[in-house]
Amino acid sequence: MDCLVSIGTGAPNSKNQTKSVKDYILSVIESATSVQRVDEIMKDFLSPDVYYRFNVIDDAFDVILDETRDERIEAMENASRNYCESISDRLDELSKVLNSPAKE
């Protein structure tokens, strides 16, 4: 495999909170199916020049799935723009990989 790119949909910052037994059980179930866990596994098995994961972590993404308020969408756009600027070196690396001839 020459390249694997994983693009997330954005996520809010983690929040520490006291959990009930139900919350704990749901957390265990979520961790078994978590994209974050898959990301950790992929990082263990693939080198950084093959595996690229991009996902904005910002409170702007603490929204419902079908969010339509202009100010919330604008906040997500701004957070995404800032994220892309902050990882521009990594995006440049990916661009070089995608534009290079395929390995045989």
PyMOL commands that set and color helices and strands:
alter all, ss='L'
color gray80, all
select helices_A, chain A and resi 21-33+35-45+59-61+70-86+88-99
alter helices_A, ss='H'
color red, helices_A
select strands_A, chain A and resi 4-7+51-54
alter strands_A, ss='S'
color yellow, strands_A
deselect
rebuild
show_as cartoon
